[in-house]
Amino acid sequence: MKQKIDSAKWFIDAIKQRQHTLLLTMNAIMEYQKEFLTGDDTNLKPMILKDIGDIVEMDIRLFQE
């Protein structure tokens, strides 16, 4: 029973970490593309994973899981 509880806690923590990473990433993308998202279609910036990875200070390999 203890092993199942520990496993469930680990799973919940993993989901919370994923949620945190997604929120950081989405906020970084929104900030990076702010001008485009406020209605100016001509200001869409080219963007690669490294751009967002640098902003959120994460290795881009984490985004590719």
C-alpha positions in Angstrom: 0.0 0.0 0.0 2.8 2.5 0.9 4.4 1.8 -2.5 1.2 2.7 -4.3 0.8 5.9 -2.2 4.4 6.9 -3.0 3.8 6.2 -6.6 0.6 8.3 -6.7 2.4 11.2 -4.9 5.2 11.1 -7.5 2.7 11.1 -10.3 0.9 14.1 -8.8 4.2 16.0 -8.4 5.1 15.2 -12.0 1.8 16.6 -13.2 2.3 19.8 -11.1 5.8 20.2 -12.5 4.4 19.8 -16.1 1.7 22.3 -15.4 4.3 24.8 -14.1 6.5 24.3 -17.2 3.5 24.7 -19.5 2.5 28.0 -17.8 6.0 29.4 -18.0 6.3 28.4 -21.7 2.9 29.8 -22.6 3.6 33.1 -20.8 7.0 33.3 -22.6 5.4 32.8 -26.0 2.7 35.3 -25.3 5.3 37.9 -24.2 7.5 37.1 -27.2 4.6 37.6 -29.6 2.8 40.4 -27.7 2.6 42.8 -30.6 1.1 40.1 -32.9 -1.3 39.0 -30.2 -2.6 42.5 -29.7 -3.9 42.6 -33.2 -0.9 43.7 -35.4 -0.7 40.8 -37.8 2.5 42.2 -39.4 4.5 41.8 -36.2 4.6 38.0 -36.0 8.1 37.2 -35.0 9.9 34.1 -36.2 10.3 31.8 -33.2 12.2 28.6 -32.4 12.3 26.4 -29.3 15.6 27.9 -28.3 14.1 31.4 -28.1 11.6 30.3 -25.6 14.0 28.0 -23.8 16.4 31.0 -23.3 13.6 33.1 -21.9 12.4 30.5 -19.4 15.9 29.4 -18.7 15.3 25.7 -19.6 17.1 23.3 -21.9 15.1 22.9 -25.1 15.5 19.1 -24.8 12.9 19.3 -22.0 10.3 20.6 -24.5 10.8 17.7 -26.8 9.6 15.0 -24.4 
